[in-house]
Amino acid sequence: MKLVYTEQALKSLTESLEFIAPHVNIETLEIIRNSILDRADKLIKNPSSGRREEYLEHLGLNHRRVIESHYKIVYRVIDRTIYITDIFDSRQNPKKMKG
């Protein structure tokens, strides 16, 4: 299996980290970022571990999600590739999820 981050996922991660940056120190920010990325890496061993993402079911693309702290890591599996399509701060209104 291969893991690929879409441009949208990277943008969402950056925006989430920029939002919390004024409230935490740099070490905490790095810990949060690394925990999100580490959780995504674990999908390589078990890509079907995530639940279906109900807020994106209307797209019919079989989006799944795993949770790390306050963040949803939204992804799709196509052939032997896991595409991380969004990293969403779950403290937001879920209707703001891109899709």
LINDA-V650703 format. One record per residue. N is the residue number from 1. RES is the residue in one letter. SS is DSSP state (alpha for helix, beta for strand, coil for the rest). OMEGA is omega in whole degrees, -180 to 180 (999 if undefined). D_CENTER is the distance of its C-alpha to the mean C-alpha in whole Angstrom. Layout:
n = {N & N}
res = {RES & RES}
ss = {SS & SS}
omega = {OMEGA & OMEGA}
d_center = {D_CENTER & D_CENTER}
//
This chain:
n = {1 & 2 & 3 & 4 & 5 & 6 & 7 & 8 & 9 & 10 & 11 & 12 & 13 & 14 & 15 & 16 & 17 & 18 & 19 & 20 & 21 & 22 & 23 & 24 & 25 & 26 & 27 & 28 & 29 & 30 & 31 & 32 & 33 & 34 & 35 & 36 & 37 & 38 & 39 & 40 & 41 & 42 & 43 & 44 & 45 & 46 & 47 & 48 & 49 & 50 & 51 & 52 & 53 & 54 & 55 & 56 & 57 & 58 & 59 & 60 & 61 & 62 & 63 & 64 & 65 & 66 & 67 & 68 & 69 & 70 & 71 & 72 & 73 & 74 & 75 & 76 & 77 & 78 & 79 & 80 & 81 & 82 & 83 & 84 & 85 & 86 & 87 & 88 & 89 & 90 & 91 & 92 & 93 & 94 & 95 & 96 & 97 & 98 & 99}
res = {M & K & L & V & Y & T & E & Q & A & L & K & S & L & T & E & S & L & E & F & I & A & P & H & V & N & I & E & T & L & E & I & I & R & N & S & I & L & D & R & A & D & K & L & I & K & N & P & S & S & G & R & R & E & E & Y & L & E & H & L & G & L & N & H & R & R & V & I & E & S & H & Y & K & I & V & Y & R & V & I & D & R & T & I & Y & I & T & D & I & F & D & S & R & Q & N & P & K & K & M & K & G}
ss = {coil & beta & beta & beta & beta & coil & alpha & alpha & alpha & alpha & alpha & alpha & alpha & alpha & alpha & alpha & alpha & alpha & alpha & alpha & alpha & coil & coil & coil & coil & alpha & alpha & alpha & alpha & alpha & alpha & alpha & alpha & alpha & alpha & alpha & alpha & alpha & alpha & alpha & alpha & alpha & alpha & alpha & coil & coil & coil & coil & coil & coil & beta & beta & coil & alpha & alpha & alpha & alpha & alpha & alpha & coil & coil & coil & coil & beta & beta & beta & beta & beta & coil & coil & beta & beta & beta & beta & beta & beta & beta & beta & coil & coil & beta & beta & beta & beta & beta & beta & beta & beta & beta & coil & coil & coil & coil & alpha & alpha & alpha & coil & coil & coil}
omega = {179 & -180 & -179 & 175 & 175 & 177 & 179 & -180 & 179 & 177 & 180 & 178 & 179 & 180 & 179 & -180 & 177 & 180 & -178 & -176 & -180 & -174 & -179 & 177 & -175 & 179 & 178 & 178 & 178 & 178 & 179 & 180 & -178 & 180 & 177 & -179 & 178 & 179 & 177 & 179 & -180 & 178 & -179 & 180 & -177 & -175 & -180 & -177 & -178 & 176 & 175 & 179 & -174 & -178 & 179 & -180 & -179 & 179 & 180 & -176 & 177 & 175 & 176 & 179 & 168 & -176 & 171 & -176 & -179 & -171 & 172 & 174 & -175 & -176 & 174 & 175 & 178 & -176 & -178 & -179 & 174 & 179 & 173 & -174 & 180 & 170 & -167 & 176 & -173 & 174 & 176 & 173 & -177 & 178 & 177 & 180 & -177 & 180 & 999}
d_center = {17 & 16 & 12 & 11 & 9 & 10 & 12 & 10 & 7 & 9 & 11 & 8 & 8 & 12 & 12 & 11 & 13 & 16 & 16 & 16 & 18 & 22 & 21 & 21 & 22 & 21 & 21 & 18 & 16 & 16 & 16 & 12 & 11 & 12 & 11 & 7 & 8 & 11 & 9 & 7 & 11 & 12 & 11 & 14 & 17 & 15 & 13 & 15 & 14 & 11 & 13 & 13 & 11 & 15 & 14 & 13 & 16 & 19 & 17 & 18 & 16 & 15 & 11 & 10 & 7 & 7 & 8 & 8 & 11 & 10 & 7 & 5 & 2 & 4 & 7 & 11 & 13 & 16 & 19 & 18 & 15 & 12 & 10 & 6 & 7 & 5 & 3 & 6 & 9 & 10 & 13 & 14 & 15 & 13 & 16 & 14 & 11 & 12 & 13}
//
